[in-house]
Amino acid sequence: MTQERSPRSSPAAQERSPRSSPDEPAELIADAVLAVPGVAGLHGGMFGEVATYLPGKRVLGIALGEDSCAVHISVRYPAHVVETAERVRAALAPMLDVPVDVTVEDVLTERTAP
């Protein structure tokens, strides 16, 4: 029996929780993105529309398709936004054979971090 995580107040906070055993490509991608310095979390977009849907759950901030991968993140200030996005693309390059589009949705400070 799998245990489902309860939703939290922000998409970034929800995705910062480590997964016990990622077994789906979207989960592996999410873990790789969260390991990049400067990334505060994944972001589901204004309405939570950026996600990969899996049986019984979804991975917010990762929209994985056959021909592309969209990654939406929050960056932790004072990390440089463009450099952080480039590091995310570089981290995913060995994992994916499709273009990776990184969108920075938010910049979080210590005051605004979840």
N, C-alpha and C positions, 0 to 999 in steps of 0.2 A: 504494500500500500504506500503510495507516495504522499508526501505531506506538502500542501500548498502554502506558500507564504502569504501572509495577510498584507493587503495594500498599505502603503505608508503615505505620508502627506505629500511628498514630492517625487516625481519620476527619478530624479537623480539619487535620492536617498534609497529608493526601492532597488536600484541597480547596483548600489555599492555593497550589498550583502554578498559575500562569497558563496558560490554554489558548491555543494558537496562533491558532485561528480558531473561536470558538464558532458553531455553526450550528443548534443545537437550542434551543428556548425554555428548557428547563431549564438549559442551560449559560449562556445569556444572563442568566437570573435569578440563577444562582450567582455570576456575575461581578459583577452589580450589588450583591448582598448583601455580597460580600467587599470591595467598595469603600466600604462604610459605615464611618465612624469608630467604633471601639469593637468591631467584629466581629473576633474572633481567627480564626474559621474556621467552616466548616459542620460539623454533627455528625450522624452517621447514626443516632443513638439507641442504646439499650443493646445491641441486637443487629445494628445496621446496617440496620434495617428501614425507615428513612426514606430513600427514594431514588426517583429516577425512572430507570427502566431503558430504555436505548437499545441499538441494535444493537451488540453487542460491548463495552459499557461501561455504567456507571451513574453518576448524579450523586448522591452522598451528601448528605443534609441537605435535599434539595428533593423534595417529593412533589407533583407537579403533576397535577391531575385536571381534568375538564371543568368542575366546579362549585366548585373550591377549590384553594388552594395552601398547603401546609404547609411552613414553613421552620424548620429546627432549627439553632441556632447556638451557638457558644461566644463569650463576651464577654471581652474583655481588661480586667482590673482596672487602673485604677480607674474605668473607664467605668460609667456608671449603667445598670443592667440595663433598666429600663422605658423610659428615653429611647432606648437603643440599639434596642430592639425597635420603638419607634415610628418611628425613622429608617429601619429596614428596611422597614416597611410603606409609609412615604412614598416611599422610593426605588422600590418596586415598583408603586405605584399607577398611574403612567403606562403601565406595561408590561402590566398585567393587568386584565381585566374581571371577575375573581372575587375573593371575600374571601381575604385573606392571614392565615393564623394563624401567628404567630411564637412558637416555644418556645425558651427559653434553657435549654440542657442543661447548661452548665458555665460557670464563671468561671475564667479562667486568669490566673495571675500570671506574672512573669518566670521564676520557678522552675518553673512547671508548663507553660509554653508549649512547644509542640513545636519 
